[in-house]
Amino acid sequence: MEQTCHFNTKLLHRQAAREYENREILPPVSQVTAFRYECMEDLERVFQHRSSGYAYTRIGNPTLTAFEQRINELEGGAGAVSCSSGMAAVAAALLAVCGSGDEIIAGSGLYGGTIGLFHDFEALGIRTRFVKDLREAEQYITEKTKVIFGELISNPALDVMDVPVVSGIAHRAGIPLFVDATTATPYLAAPLKLGADVVIHSTSKYINGGGNAIGGVIVDGGRFPWDFARHTALAAFRQYGKMAFYVRLKTDLWENLGGCMAPANAFLSSAGLDTLGLRMERICQNADALARALADIPGIAVNYLTLPHHPYHAYVEKELNGYGGGILSFRAGSRANAFRIINTLKYAMIASNIGDVRTLVLHPASTIYRQAGKAEMEAAGVFEDTVRVSVGIEDDEDLIRDFTEAVMKNG
Ligand SMILES: *Cc1c(COP(=O)(O)O)cnc(C)c1O
């Protein structure tokens, strides 16, 4: 494959997208629980990791491998692990490096499920310190801190992590940076190249894109020099050096937690991945056009990264390949206005997920932030009158007309 070829060509034609056993053009679905062997010795070797092969789908399956290799290639990683959901991926990645008595430093404005997970971790003796801007993480790092975790683009606040700066802080303190890049997608950003050590995606969103399979993936850059005296959770895997995190995940924690991706979901996510570049191009164009149209309406405050006044505007060029992503939000003036606008929209579907080809709309304060306090909610960029939009691939004229009419009538 030529070095000079671009994202979509690479995505469709690099090795991992072509190496199927019978030259299938898509990865075949190994919809099986287990794999049989001709003799006991062969299965023994597979179990001892002395020869490659599959034994049981929770431990490995060719359809999962095919998907993992494509994502790994796309991210420039050293190894990927697919998971049953984005939450399973976040949980497994963090549990691989943290145990009782350890601390995590996390950005604020995180996905609601991840905040809930950090509360669950407290019962296991793992504490999380939330830092609004991870560029200020240094003062919170202690000997107990094992990882810095944050989202590349938070949703719906749209705070962007300065990955080179935050990874510098982490690395000087001897800890890795894990980045949840779900909202950025591999089309906008390459977190490993920017300095992150591990990248996580909920593939349920943009990677699948069609809203037909829950999944998650963890990609290890394989470059972090683990200090096994500090990262005791990985001490049993010291012989693998910089690959200790990946090997612990793959052969121990992921297997034992039982969070494998379903083979059918790996197939659907791989098929969805084929059009990631095409969809993101269109989604980002639509989001930019819709944000500008809404921002032109007097009295409507719009939050979108490519708008010139946005506090993270500079990161569009610096980290996001010139794009603003697929999520925007605007303030409708009151909760009642927000509800009326949402209910008036003809094309946007009322749904709580993001990353679909269809435009999705939601009132976050009454749904995904229902359990958050006012301060926590406002720190996450959510107000009583906020409407969140996950922009789809519809024709932009139709989206703009639909939203402008709904806002003018009800704003
Ligand atoms: C959706 C999401 C998750 C969780 O993923 P699921 O696939 O729903 O489990 C984690 N992080 C971010 C940023 C998300 O948007």
The ligand as a MOL file (V3000), in Angstrom:
LIG
                    3D

  0  0  0     0  0            999 V3000
M  V30 BEGIN CTAB
M  V30 COUNTS 15 15 0 0 0
M  V30 BEGIN ATOM
M  V30 1 C -21.7310 5.9860 24.0440 0
M  V30 2 C -20.4390 6.3100 24.6630 0
M  V30 3 C -19.8100 5.4210 25.5330 0
M  V30 4 C -20.4330 4.1010 25.9350 0
M  V30 5 O -20.6020 3.2760 24.8260 0
M  V30 6 P -21.7330 2.1320 24.7290 0
M  V30 7 O -21.3830 1.4740 23.4450 0
M  V30 8 O -23.0490 2.8030 24.7540 0
M  V30 9 O -21.5310 1.2470 25.9090 0
M  V30 10 C -18.5770 5.7730 26.0690 0
M  V30 11 N -18.0140 6.9510 25.7690 0
M  V30 12 C -18.5910 7.8400 24.9400 0
M  V30 13 C -17.9020 9.1350 24.6490 0
M  V30 14 C -19.8280 7.5540 24.3480 0
M  V30 15 O -20.4090 8.4490 23.5340 0
M  V30 END ATOM
M  V30 BEGIN BOND
M  V30 1 1 1 2
M  V30 2 1 2 3
M  V30 3 2 2 14
M  V30 4 1 3 4
M  V30 5 2 3 10
M  V30 6 1 4 5
M  V30 7 1 5 6
M  V30 8 2 6 7
M  V30 9 1 6 8
M  V30 10 1 6 9
M  V30 11 1 10 11
M  V30 12 2 11 12
M  V30 13 1 12 13
M  V30 14 1 12 14
M  V30 15 1 14 15
M  V30 END BOND
M  V30 END CTAB
M  END
